[in-house]
Amino acid sequence: MDYMKTVVPTNLFTERGSNIVVINPGSANIRIGLANQDTPFNIPHCISRRTTQLPKRHVQDQMLNSQVTTAQHMERERAYDMIASLLRIPFLDEEVANSSYPRKMGHVDAYPPQNNTKEPEFTWTDVLEKNVPHSSTKAVEAEPNEGGTSEDPTLKESKIKVEYNSSERKYREYICGEEALRISPTEPYCLCRPIRRGHLNISQHYPTQQVLEDLHTIWDWILVEKLHIPHSMRNMYSAILVLPETFDSREIKEMLSIVLRDLRFSSAVVHQEGLAAVFGNGLSTACIVNIGAQVTSVICVEDGVTIPTTQISLRFGGEDISRCLLWTQRHHQTWPPIRTDALSKPVDLLMLNRLKESYCQIKEGEVEAVAMVQSYEDGVPPGSHKTRLTALNVPPMGLFYPTLLAPDVYPPPPRSWFNDYDDMLEDTWHMDFPGGSAFPMWENYPIFQTKPKKEDNIGLAEAITKSILLTGRIDLQRKLFCSMQLIGGAALSDGLIPAVEERVLHAIPSHEAIDTVEVLQSRTNPAFVSWKGGAILGILDISRDAWIHREDWIKNGIHIRSGRKYKDSYYLQAQAMCYINS
């Protein structure tokens, strides 16, 4: 502790963070990097494997429900009209009568001039590889790097290609990350997403073993190609798993097995995403609102301790906003006559996500812009279409009116597989205190019952209000309503913060003695807050009492009441909060 009082923070991160890998997996992207890095790698969480049988669908998820029902379509149109009334824009049935092309373009104040330039188009991934002579590969790897930094794998690959023999070309067995999303549908590959809607993507078409094998392959590829940590050096590194609260105990155990048994890390620890977000922003008490790609989670944290009864999951996120953007443009007939399919053509989803991030915002009045829309047709080069996009403020409002998003396109995975009474994410107050006794969470609930979680078909403002009111204490509720924290990629949407404040204030019941709400500004990129918090927790954890060692996990697993069972360390949190706020 004397060392902790005198050490310079930057030196502490350099010394202790160089051998800690922080892994924050999500449904669409995985954030991973060394704890001493400023920002992690943000990589699409998917893999494309070569297949000898060309399936009708190149996406390994037959549970996807690509057809919106008539009832959902009617609900979506009603939600649009409700949003139009709030934003002071024409209703759907008024558009045709009031529109005349070309329409006057609304000025988008929030965007810099460069956003009006042509967006670079995606290129098809080269799925062929060539046999590289051993001597050529060795010569490239032996080249020194200036400043001792790791060489960009892309540059290394370009050097290797110089030695390729064109007669030795063959298909790559698997392709990970963004490259996997940019594979032409005509190529013999099948895309797999091992996590969907905050759970392992297990179904009759995507068996458990294949899901776990894909997770292992993706993570191993990142460790080797991005972090340059070969298998022979893994025993010198520890791993921090920063996991969303949506994961169940068995899912967490399987991921721990991948990290310790398959990836061969020497030790590992699990932290909750919401709790890590608190440390990532230097807070102690907050309502964490995590708007991910496919799931939005709300959970309250008091004095560095999560309150599990306040956890609420909503089955929509940033990708649903992107799909809604496409639906909106097609309804207004502003989308070019091209075949855009965000479900069966992943490259189209990449394009839609980029348009959403560049042009969508929450703002009153008609918000329009001219953008370059790319078309990715089978077997032909990508094409660009200059297009007038309209109603750009409607899709992000779907966070408050989820029927606009038709989120059932991604139904939840089957739940029977996840029943597990051994809770890996024990709550802080169920632990061994000096002079006290242990109160394991599994003794408080019937066997086979998982930790209580709430999934609601409500909007974001109602979910935040409901979560905070579940704390049951007026003093804490007032503090939480003034300490809301938006994290996740979709939290970057312009105009979202004032929209959340306004709608949460109106969602609070009139009989509650609360009249002030506030969303706190994030100190770092909202998409990386949880990853950064996990890095801070790992670096400040001197004793590492809660860490699980590889040998113990492989031989014995985790025993009830053992010192190796994961728990949120009260002392670690108190130490971290003292450090962060000093």
C-alpha positions in Angstrom: 0.0 0.0 0.0 2.9 2.4 0.6 4.0 1.7 -3.0 0.5 2.5 -4.2 0.6 5.9 -2.4 3.9 7.0 -4.1 3.8 5.4 -7.5 3.1 7.6 -10.6 -0.2 6.4 -12.2 1.4 6.2 -15.7 4.3 4.1 -14.4 1.9 1.8 -12.6 0.0 1.1 -15.8 3.3 0.5 -17.7 4.7 -1.8 -15.1 1.6 -3.9 -14.2 -0.4 -3.7 -17.4 2.1 -5.1 -19.9 1.2 -8.7 -19.1 -2.6 -8.4 -18.6 -4.9 -8.9 -21.5 -8.4 -7.4 -21.1 -11.1 -9.2 -23.1 -14.6 -7.5 -23.4 -16.7 -9.7 -25.7 -20.0 -8.5 -27.2 -22.6 -9.7 -29.6 -21.2 -7.7 -32.6 -17.7 -6.7 -31.6 -15.0 -7.8 -29.2 -12.8 -5.2 -27.5 -9.4 -6.7 -26.5 -6.0 -5.3 -25.7 -3.2 -5.1 -23.1 -4.2 -3.3 -20.0 -1.5 -0.6 -20.5 -2.9 0.4 -23.9 -4.9 3.6 -24.2 -7.6 2.0 -26.4 -8.3 -1.7 -27.3 -8.7 -3.3 -30.6 -12.4 -3.2 -31.6 -13.0 -6.2 -33.9 -16.2 -7.7 -35.3 -16.9 -10.8 -33.3 -17.4 -13.2 -36.1 -15.6 -15.9 -38.2 -16.2 -17.2 -41.7 -15.2 -20.8 -42.3 -14.6 -22.4 -45.7 -17.3 -24.8 -46.6 -17.5 -27.5 -49.3 -21.3 -27.2 -49.5 -22.7 -23.9 -50.6 -25.7 -23.2 -48.3 -28.6 -21.1 -49.4 -27.8 -18.7 -46.6 -24.2 -17.9 -45.9 -25.0 -16.9 -42.3 -24.8 -19.7 -39.7 -27.9 -18.7 -37.8 -31.1 -20.3 -39.2 -33.0 -18.9 -36.2 -33.0 -15.5 -37.8 -36.5 -14.3 -38.5 -36.1 -12.1 -41.5 -39.8 -11.5 -42.1 -41.5 -8.8 -40.2 -45.1 -9.8 -39.5 -48.1 -7.7 -40.4 -48.8 -6.9 -36.8 -45.2 -5.7 -36.3 -45.4 -3.6 -39.4 -48.5 -1.9 -38.2 -46.9 -1.3 -34.8 -43.8 0.1 -36.5 -45.9 2.6 -38.5 -47.8 3.7 -35.3 -44.4 4.2 -33.6 -43.2 6.3 -36.5 -46.2 8.6 -36.3 -45.8 9.0 -32.6 -42.1 9.9 -33.1 -43.0 12.2 -36.0 -45.4 14.1 -33.7 -42.7 14.5 -31.1 -40.1 15.6 -33.6 -42.5 17.9 -35.5 -42.1 16.1 -38.8 -44.8 14.9 -41.2 -46.6 11.6 -40.5 -46.1 8.6 -42.8 -49.4 9.2 -44.6 -48.6 12.9 -45.1 -45.3 12.3 -46.7 -46.5 11.6 -50.3 -48.8 14.6 -50.4 -46.3 17.0 -48.9 -43.2 15.9 -50.7 -41.8 17.1 -54.0 -38.4 16.0 -55.3 -36.0 17.6 -54.9 -36.8 18.5 -51.3 -35.1 21.2 -49.4 -32.1 19.7 -47.5 -32.1 20.3 -43.7 -28.7 21.5 -42.4 -27.1 19.1 -40.0 -25.2 21.3 -37.6 -23.5 18.4 -35.7 -21.5 17.1 -38.6 -18.2 18.4 -40.0 -18.0 19.2 -43.7 -15.9 16.0 -44.4 -19.0 13.9 -43.7 -20.5 15.1 -47.0 -17.6 13.7 -48.9 -17.8 10.3 -50.6 -17.6 7.5 -48.1 -14.9 4.9 -48.9 -16.5 1.8 -50.2 -15.7 -1.6 -48.7 -13.8 -4.1 -50.9 -14.3 -7.8 -51.1 -11.9 -9.8 -49.0 -9.3 -11.8 -50.8 -10.2 -15.4 -49.7 -7.2 -17.0 -51.3 -3.9 -17.7 -49.7 -0.6 -18.9 -51.1 2.0 -21.3 -49.8 4.9 -19.2 -48.6 8.4 -20.7 -48.7 9.7 -21.2 -45.1 12.8 -19.1 -45.8 10.8 -16.2 -47.1 8.5 -16.1 -44.1 11.4 -16.4 -41.7 13.2 -13.5 -43.4 10.3 -11.2 -43.0 9.7 -12.1 -39.4 13.3 -11.5 -38.6 13.1 -7.8 -39.7 13.5 -5.5 -36.7 10.8 -3.0 -35.8 11.7 0.5 -35.1 11.1 1.6 -31.5 10.4 -1.9 -30.4 6.8 -1.7 -31.5 4.9 -4.5 -33.1 4.6 -4.5 -36.8 1.2 -4.0 -38.4 0.0 -7.5 -39.6 -1.2 -5.8 -42.8 2.3 -4.6 -43.6 3.8 -7.9 -42.7 1.2 -9.6 -45.0 2.1 -7.3 -47.9 5.8 -8.2 -47.5 5.1 -11.8 -47.5 3.0 -11.5 -50.7 6.2 -10.5 -52.5 7.5 -14.0 -52.2 4.2 -15.7 -53.2 4.1 -18.1 -56.1 0.9 -17.6 -58.0 0.7 -21.3 -58.8 0.3 -22.2 -55.1 -2.9 -20.3 -54.4 -5.6 -21.9 -52.2 -8.6 -21.0 -50.0 -8.0 -19.8 -46.5 -9.6 -22.2 -44.0 -11.1 -19.4 -41.9 -11.2 -15.6 -41.8 -11.9 -13.5 -38.7 -13.0 -9.9 -37.9 -14.1 -7.4 -40.5 -12.6 -9.4 -43.3 -15.1 -12.1 -42.5 -17.9 -9.6 -43.1 -16.6 -8.5 -46.4 -16.5 -11.9 -48.1 -18.5 -12.0 -51.4 -21.6 -14.2 -51.2 -20.3 -16.1 -54.2 -17.4 -17.5 -52.2 -17.6 -20.9 -50.4 -17.7 -19.5 -46.9 -20.2 -19.5 -44.0 -20.3 -16.7 -41.5 -20.7 -17.6 -37.8 -21.5 -15.2 -35.0 -20.8 -17.1 -31.7 -22.7 -14.5 -29.6 -26.1 -13.1 -30.3 -28.4 -10.9 -28.2 -26.0 -11.1 -25.2 -25.8 -14.9 -25.1 -23.9 -17.7 -26.8 -25.6 -18.3 -30.1 -26.5 -21.9 -29.5 -29.3 -23.6 -31.6 -30.0 -26.8 -33.4 -28.2 -25.3 -36.4 -25.2 -24.0 -34.4 -24.2 -26.6 -31.8 -22.5 -25.8 -28.5 -19.2 -27.3 -29.4 -19.0 -25.3 -32.7 -19.9 -22.0 -30.9 -17.1 -22.6 -28.3 -14.6 -23.6 -31.0 -15.4 -20.4 -33.0 -14.9 -18.3 -29.9 -11.5 -19.9 -29.2 -10.4 -19.5 -32.9 -11.4 -15.8 -33.0 -9.7 -14.9 -29.7 -6.6 -16.9 -30.5 -6.4 -15.2 -33.9 -6.6 -11.8 -32.3 -3.9 -12.7 -29.7 -1.5 -13.8 -32.4 -2.2 -11.4 -35.2 -3.1 -8.2 -33.3 -1.4 -8.4 -29.9 1.5 -10.6 -31.1 1.3 -13.0 -28.2 2.2 -16.5 -29.5 1.1 -19.7 -27.7 4.6 -20.2 -26.2 4.3 -16.9 -24.3 0.7 -17.2 -23.0 1.9 -18.6 -19.6 3.4 -15.2 -18.9 0.1 -13.4 -19.3 -3.1 -13.1 -17.3 -6.6 -12.4 -18.6 -9.4 -10.2 -17.4 -12.9 -11.1 -18.8 -15.2 -8.1 -18.7 -18.6 -9.8 -19.4 -22.0 -8.3 -19.9 -24.6 -9.0 -17.2 -26.7 -10.9 -19.8 -24.4 -13.9 -19.6 -25.4 -16.8 -17.4 -23.2 -18.8 -15.1 -22.6 -21.7 -17.5 -21.7 -19.3 -20.3 -19.2 -17.6 -18.1 -17.7 -20.9 -17.1 -17.3 -21.9 -20.7 -15.5 -18.7 -21.5 -13.2 -19.2 -18.5 -12.3 -22.6 -19.8 -11.5 -21.1 -23.2 -9.2 -18.5 -21.6 -7.4 -20.9 -19.2 -7.5 -24.3 -20.8 -7.5 -23.5 -24.6 -5.7 -20.1 -24.8 -3.4 -21.1 -22.0 -3.3 -17.9 -19.9 -1.7 -18.4 -16.5 -4.7 -16.9 -14.5 -7.9 -15.1 -15.1 -10.6 -13.1 -13.4 -14.2 -12.1 -14.3 -15.7 -8.6 -13.9 -19.1 -7.4 -14.7 -19.4 -4.9 -17.6 -21.5 -2.5 -15.6 -19.2 -2.5 -12.7 -16.1 -2.1 -14.8 -17.8 0.9 -16.5 -18.1 2.6 -13.1 -14.3 2.3 -12.6 -13.6 3.3 -16.2 -15.2 6.7 -15.6 -13.9 7.2 -12.1 -17.3 7.0 -10.4 -18.6 5.2 -7.4 -22.3 5.3 -7.8 -24.1 5.4 -11.1 -26.9 4.0 -13.3 -25.0 2.3 -16.1 -26.9 2.3 -19.4 -25.0 0.1 -21.9 -26.4 0.5 -25.4 -24.7 -2.3 -27.4 -25.2 -3.5 -30.9 -27.9 -6.1 -30.1 -28.7 -5.6 -26.4 -29.2 -2.6 -24.1 -28.6 -3.3 -20.4 -29.4 -1.1 -17.4 -27.9 -1.8 -13.9 -27.3 0.4 -10.9 -24.1 0.5 -8.9 -23.8 1.9 -5.4 -20.4 2.6 -3.9 -18.7 0.3 -6.3 -21.1 -2.6 -5.7 -23.7 -3.7 -8.3 -27.3 -4.1 -7.3 -28.4 -7.3 -9.1 -32.1 -6.7 -8.6 -31.9 -3.6 -10.8 -30.5 -5.4 -13.9 -32.8 -5.0 -16.9 -32.0 -6.2 -20.5 -33.7 -4.9 -23.6 -33.4 -6.8 -26.8 -32.4 -4.0 -29.2 -29.4 -1.9 -29.9 -27.3 -0.2 -32.5 -27.7 -2.8 -35.3 -31.5 -2.5 -34.9 -31.2 1.3 -35.5 -29.2 0.6 -38.7 -31.9 -1.8 -40.0 -34.5 0.8 -39.1 -32.6 3.4 -41.1 -32.9 1.1 -44.2 -36.6 0.6 -43.6 -37.2 4.3 -43.2 -35.5 5.2 -46.5 -37.3 2.5 -48.4 -40.6 3.7 -47.0 -39.8 7.2 -48.2 -38.6 5.7 -51.5 -35.2 7.5 -51.1 -33.2 4.3 -51.2 -31.6 3.5 -54.6 -32.9 0.5 -56.5 -30.3 -1.9 -55.2 -30.6 -5.2 -53.3 -29.6 -4.3 -49.7 -30.0 -7.1 -47.1 -28.6 -6.5 -43.6 -29.3 -10.1 -42.5 -27.9 -12.3 -45.3 -25.3 -9.8 -46.6 -23.1 -8.7 -43.7 -21.2 -6.2 -45.8 -24.5 -4.3 -46.2 -24.9 -4.1 -42.4 -21.4 -2.6 -42.3 -22.4 0.0 -44.8 -25.7 0.8 -42.9 -23.8 1.1 -39.6 -21.5 3.6 -41.2 -24.4 5.7 -42.5 -26.1 5.6 -39.1 -22.9 6.7 -37.3 -22.4 9.5 -39.8 -25.8 11.0 -40.3 -28.4 9.8 -37.7 -29.1 12.1 -34.8 -31.9 13.1 -32.5 -33.2 16.6 -33.3 -36.5 18.3 -33.9 -37.5 19.2 -37.5 -36.8 17.5 -40.7 -33.2 16.1 -40.8 -31.9 15.2 -44.3 -28.6 14.7 -45.9 -27.0 13.7 -49.2 -24.8 10.5 -48.8 -23.1 8.0 -50.9 -24.8 4.6 -50.6 -22.8 1.5 -51.7 -24.2 -1.5 -53.5 -22.6 -4.9 -53.1 -24.1 -7.2 -55.7 -23.0 -10.8 -56.2 -19.9 -11.2 -58.4 -19.6 -7.5 -59.4 -17.4 -4.7 -58.0 -19.1 -2.4 -55.4 -21.0 0.6 -56.8 -21.7 4.0 -55.3 -25.0 5.9 -55.5 -25.5 9.5 -54.5 -28.7 9.4 -52.4 -30.9 11.8 -50.5 -31.5 10.4 -47.0 -34.5 11.7 -45.1 -36.0 11.3 -41.6 -32.5 10.7 -40.2 -33.8 11.6 -36.7 -36.4 8.8 -36.6 -34.3 5.6 -36.3 -32.4 6.5 -33.1 -35.7 7.4 -31.5 -36.5 3.7 -31.7 -34.5 3.3 -28.5 -37.5 4.9 -26.7 -40.1 3.3 -29.0 -38.8 -0.2 -29.6 -41.7 -1.3 -31.8 -40.2 0.9 -34.5 -37.1 -1.4 -34.5 -39.0 -4.7 -34.9 -36.3 -6.3 -32.6 -37.8 -9.8 -33.0 -35.7 -10.2 -36.1 -33.1 -11.7 -33.7 -35.1 -13.9 -31.3 -33.4 -14.9 -28.1 -31.5 -18.2 -28.0 -33.1 -21.2 -26.2 -32.8 -20.7 -22.4 -32.9 -24.3 -21.2 -29.2 -24.9 -21.8 -28.1 -22.1 -19.4 -29.6 -23.5 -16.2 -26.8 -23.5 -13.6 -27.2 -22.9 -9.9 -23.5 -22.1 -9.3 -23.4 -18.4 -9.7 -20.0 -17.1 -11.0 -20.8 -13.5 -10.5 -21.3 -13.5 -6.8 -22.5 -10.3 -5.2 -20.2 -8.3 -3.1 -22.2 -8.7 0.1 -22.2 -12.5 -0.2 -18.6 -13.0 0.6 -16.2 -13.6 3.5 -15.8 -10.6 5.7 -13.3 -10.4 8.6 -15.0 -12.0 11.6 -18.1 -12.8 9.6 -19.4 -15.7 7.5 -20.0 -16.5 3.9 -23.4 -16.2 2.3 -23.1 -17.8 -1.2 -25.8 -16.6 -3.5 -26.8 -20.1 -4.5 -28.0 -20.8 -1.0 -30.6 -17.9 -1.4 -32.3 -19.4 -4.5 -33.8 -22.8 -5.4 -31.5 -25.1 -7.2 -31.5 -24.7 -11.0 -32.6 -21.1 -10.7 -30.3 -18.6 -12.4 -29.6 -15.1 -11.0 -32.8 -13.1 -11.3 -32.7 -10.9 -14.4 -35.4 -8.9 -16.1 -36.0 -8.7 -19.9 -38.6 -6.1 -20.7 -40.3 -5.0 -23.9 -40.2 -1.4 -22.9 -38.4 1.7 -24.1 -35.1 3.0 -22.8 -36.5 5.7 -20.6 -38.9 3.4 -18.9 -36.2 0.8 -18.3 -33.9 3.4 -16.7 -36.7 4.6 -14.5 -37.8 1.1 -13.5 -34.2 0.1 -12.7 -33.5 3.0 -10.5 -36.8 2.8 -8.6 -36.1 -0.9 -7.9 -33.4 0.3 -5.4 -36.2 1.2 -3.0 -34.4 4.1 -1.3 -35.3 7.7 -2.1 -31.8 9.0 -1.2 -30.1 6.5 -3.6 -32.8 7.1 -6.2 -32.1 10.8 -6.3 -28.4 10.2 -6.6 -28.8 7.7 -9.4 -31.2 9.8 -11.4 -28.4 12.5 -11.4 -25.7 10.0 -12.2 -26.8 8.2 -15.3 -24.0 7.0 -17.5 -24.4 6.1 -21.2 -21.9 3.6 -22.6 -21.7 1.4 -25.7 -21.2 2.3 -29.3 -24.8 3.7 -29.8 -24.3 6.1 -26.9 -22.3 8.3 -29.3 -25.5 9.2 -31.2 -25.7 13.0 -31.3 -28.6 14.3 -29.3 -29.1 11.2 -27.3 -28.1 12.6 -23.9 -30.7 15.4 -23.8 -33.3 13.0 -25.2 -32.6 10.5 -22.4 -32.8 13.3 -19.7 -36.1 14.6 -21.0 -37.8 11.3 -21.4 -36.6 9.8 -18.1 -37.9 12.9 -16.3 -41.3 12.4 -17.9 -41.2 8.6 -17.2 -40.8 9.1 -13.4 -44.2 8.6 -11.7 -45.8 11.8 -10.4 -46.0 10.5 -6.9 -42.1 10.1 -6.7 -40.3 13.0 -5.0 -37.8 13.4 -7.8 -37.6 16.3 -10.1 -34.0 16.3 -11.4 -32.2 14.0 -13.8 -28.8 14.2 -15.4 -26.6 12.1 -17.7 -22.9 12.4 -16.9 -20.5 13.0 -19.7 -18.2 10.1 -20.3 -14.5 10.7 -19.6 -13.5 8.4 -22.5 -15.0 6.8 -25.6 -18.3 5.3 -24.4 -17.6 2.2 -26.5 -14.5 1.4 -24.5 -15.4 2.5 -21.0 -16.0 -1.0 -19.7 -12.8 -2.3 -21.2 -10.9 0.5 -19.6 -12.5 -0.1 -16.2 -11.5 -3.8 -16.5 -7.9 -2.7 -17.2 -7.9 -0.4 -14.1 -9.3 -3.2 -11.9 -6.6 -5.6 -13.0 -3.7 -3.2 -12.6 -4.8 -2.1 -9.1 -5.5 -5.7 -7.9 -2.3 -6.3 -5.9 -3.3 -9.4 -3.9 -5.2 -11.1 -6.7 -7.1 -13.2 -4.2 -10.1 -13.6 -6.6 -8.0 -14.7 -9.6 -8.3 -18.2 -10.9 -5.1 -20.1 -11.8 -4.9 -22.3 -14.8 -3.9 -25.5 -13.0 -6.7 -25.1 -10.4 -9.3 -24.6 -13.0 -8.3 -27.5 -15.2 -7.9 -30.0 -12.3 -10.6 -28.9 -9.9 -12.8 -26.3 -11.4 -14.1 -23.9 -8.8 -15.2 -25.2 -5.4 -18.0 -23.8 -3.4 -16.6 -21.5 -0.7 -13.1 -21.8 -2.1 -10.9 -18.8 -2.1 -10.6 -19.1 -5.9 -14.3 -18.5 -6.5 -14.8 -15.2 -8.2 -16.2 -12.4 -6.1 -16.2 -8.6 -6.4 -13.6 -7.7 -3.9 -14.8 -4.9 -1.6 -11.2 -4.0 -0.6 -10.1 -3.9 -4.3 -13.0 -1.6 -5.1 -12.3 0.7 -2.2 -8.7 0.8 -3.1 -9.5 1.5 -6.8 -12.0 4.3 -6.0 -9.4 5.9 -3.7 -6.9 5.8 -6.5 -9.1 7.0 -9.2 -10.6 9.9 -7.3 -7.4 11.1 -5.8 
